[in-house]
Amino acid sequence: MTVAMYGLDGSGSRNAEPWGKVTYKRKAAKPSGKTVSSSATGRLGTLLDEYDYNWLIGKWSGSDDEGRTYELDWTWALDKNAVIVDLKSGDFKYYGMMVLTAAQPEPIQFGADTRGRTMKGTWTEEYEGAALRSEYLAPDGTSLKAEQVIIKVDNDTFKAKEYMVDADGWRASSPTTEITFKRRK
């Protein structure tokens, strides 16, 4: 596949000649340890079963070192083709949805919060647990990138760590927030 990058002239029309062209060639994927089977590509529920993340579904309460409290609900929707994410902390609320698309093997998540921000991100697995790499877009057009890592302690407890991500994609070495969640009965 060849990708050409064009500039725009003063009227917003594409220039006749590209700034540059890059040619990509498909190569075999490197094994990552865990692979997504073709049977899992259409159903989020099957994928979460396969990777043993179904324990996340449910109602959770948490608190951080600053004394802030959180309520987090992950609820199945659409015959286990989506997960509704509902997070509250004081006046702050976030509402999102996690889905699995045919276009990519990792689940994606998108949502909005009471600060007027929108969020889009991709779930992957890293050495500590599940990781959500996200970009937040504020109403003024500024963006912020972060990564939340979910670390299972047991079936009724997990830690969530949030790291800032810099412009070149590197995650900060220390988390900005660490929350311990316990399952609400």
C-alpha positions in Angstrom: 0.0 0.0 0.0 1.3 3.4 -0.9 0.2 6.5 1.2 0.7 9.9 -0.3 0.6 13.0 1.9 -0.7 16.2 0.3 -0.7 19.8 1.6 -3.7 22.2 1.2 -3.5 25.5 -0.6 -5.0 28.7 0.8 -8.5 27.9 -0.4 -8.4 24.5 1.2 -7.9 22.5 -2.0 -5.4 19.7 -2.2 -2.1 20.5 -3.9 -1.4 18.7 -7.1 1.8 17.1 -5.9 2.3 15.2 -2.7 4.7 16.2 0.0 5.9 12.6 0.1 4.9 9.0 -0.4 5.4 6.0 1.9 5.0 2.4 0.7 4.0 -0.2 3.3 4.3 -3.9 2.7 2.4 -6.5 4.8 4.6 -8.7 6.9 3.8 -11.7 9.1 2.7 -10.7 12.6 5.1 -11.6 15.5 3.5 -13.9 18.0 2.5 -12.0 21.2 1.9 -14.9 23.5 -1.9 -14.6 23.4 -3.8 -14.4 20.1 -7.3 -13.6 19.3 -9.1 -16.5 17.8 -11.4 -16.0 14.8 -14.3 -17.2 16.9 -13.7 -14.2 19.3 -13.6 -11.5 16.7 -17.4 -10.9 16.6 -18.3 -11.1 20.3 -16.8 -9.1 23.1 -18.1 -11.6 25.7 -16.2 -14.5 24.1 -13.0 -12.4 24.0 -13.2 -11.4 27.6 -13.8 -15.1 28.5 -10.8 -16.1 26.4 -8.5 -13.6 28.2 -10.1 -14.2 31.6 -11.4 -10.6 32.1 -15.1 -11.3 32.7 -14.5 -10.8 36.4 -14.4 -7.1 35.7 -18.1 -7.0 34.9 -20.1 -5.7 37.9 -20.4 -2.9 40.4 -17.2 -1.5 42.1 -16.4 1.1 44.7 -13.0 2.7 45.1 -10.9 5.3 46.8 -7.6 7.0 46.1 -4.9 8.3 48.4 -6.5 11.8 48.3 -9.7 10.5 49.9 -11.8 10.7 46.7 -14.3 8.0 46.3 -15.5 6.4 43.0 -18.3 4.2 41.8 -17.6 2.2 38.7 -20.1 -0.1 36.9 -19.3 -2.3 34.0 -22.5 -3.8 32.6 -23.0 -6.1 29.7 -25.2 -4.7 26.8 -26.4 -5.8 23.4 -26.1 -9.6 24.0 -22.5 -9.3 25.3 -21.4 -7.4 22.2 -20.8 -4.3 24.3 -20.0 -3.2 27.9 -21.4 0.0 29.3 -19.0 1.9 31.5 -20.4 4.2 34.2 -18.0 6.1 36.5 -18.9 8.6 39.2 -16.8 10.6 41.6 -18.5 13.5 43.4 -19.9 15.8 40.6 -17.8 14.1 37.9 -19.4 11.5 35.7 -18.2 9.5 32.7 -20.3 7.3 30.5 -18.8 5.1 27.9 -19.1 1.9 25.8 -16.5 -0.8 25.1 -17.0 -2.8 21.9 -15.2 -5.2 19.6 -15.1 -4.3 15.9 -14.3 -6.6 13.0 -11.7 -4.1 11.9 -9.3 -4.7 14.8 -8.6 -7.5 17.3 -8.5 -5.2 20.4 -11.7 -3.8 22.1 -12.2 -0.1 21.7 -13.8 2.3 24.1 -15.4 5.7 23.6 -17.4 8.0 25.9 -18.0 11.4 27.3 -17.9 13.1 30.7 -19.4 16.0 32.6 -16.4 18.2 31.8 -17.6 18.2 28.2 -14.7 16.0 27.1 -15.0 13.0 24.7 -12.7 10.0 24.9 -11.6 7.3 22.6 -9.2 4.5 23.4 -8.0 1.0 22.7 -7.8 -1.9 25.2 -4.7 -4.1 25.1 -2.9 -6.4 27.6 0.4 -5.5 29.2 2.5 -7.3 31.9 0.4 -5.9 34.8 -3.0 -6.4 33.3 -5.5 -4.8 31.0 -4.5 -1.4 29.7 -6.7 1.3 28.1 -4.7 3.8 26.1 -7.0 6.9 25.6 -7.1 10.3 24.1 -9.4 12.9 25.7 -10.6 15.9 23.6 -11.7 18.9 25.6 -14.4 21.4 24.4 -11.7 23.9 23.6 -10.0 21.4 21.2 -7.0 20.6 23.4 -6.2 16.9 23.9 -4.7 14.8 26.6 -3.5 11.2 26.3 -3.5 8.8 29.2 -3.3 5.0 30.0 -5.3 3.3 32.7 -4.0 -0.1 33.8 -6.3 -2.6 35.6 -4.4 -4.9 37.9 -6.4 -7.9 39.4 -5.8 -8.5 43.1 -8.5 -11.1 43.4 -12.0 -11.6 42.0 -13.4 -8.9 44.3 -10.5 -6.4 44.3 -8.4 -4.6 41.6 -6.1 -1.6 41.4 -6.5 1.0 38.6 -3.4 3.1 37.8 -3.6 6.1 35.5 -0.4 7.3 33.7 0.0 10.3 31.5 1.2 9.7 27.9 3.5 12.2 26.3 3.3 13.5 22.7 5.7 10.9 21.3 3.6 8.0 22.8 5.7 7.1 25.9 3.9 6.5 29.1 5.1 8.3 32.3 7.1 6.1 34.7 4.9 6.9 37.7 1.1 6.9 37.8 -0.7 10.2 38.5 -3.6 8.3 40.2 -3.9 4.9 41.9 -7.3 3.7 43.0 -8.2 0.4 44.8 -11.6 -0.9 43.8 -13.7 -3.5 45.7 -16.7 -5.2 44.4 -20.0 -3.8 45.6 -22.5 -6.4 46.7 
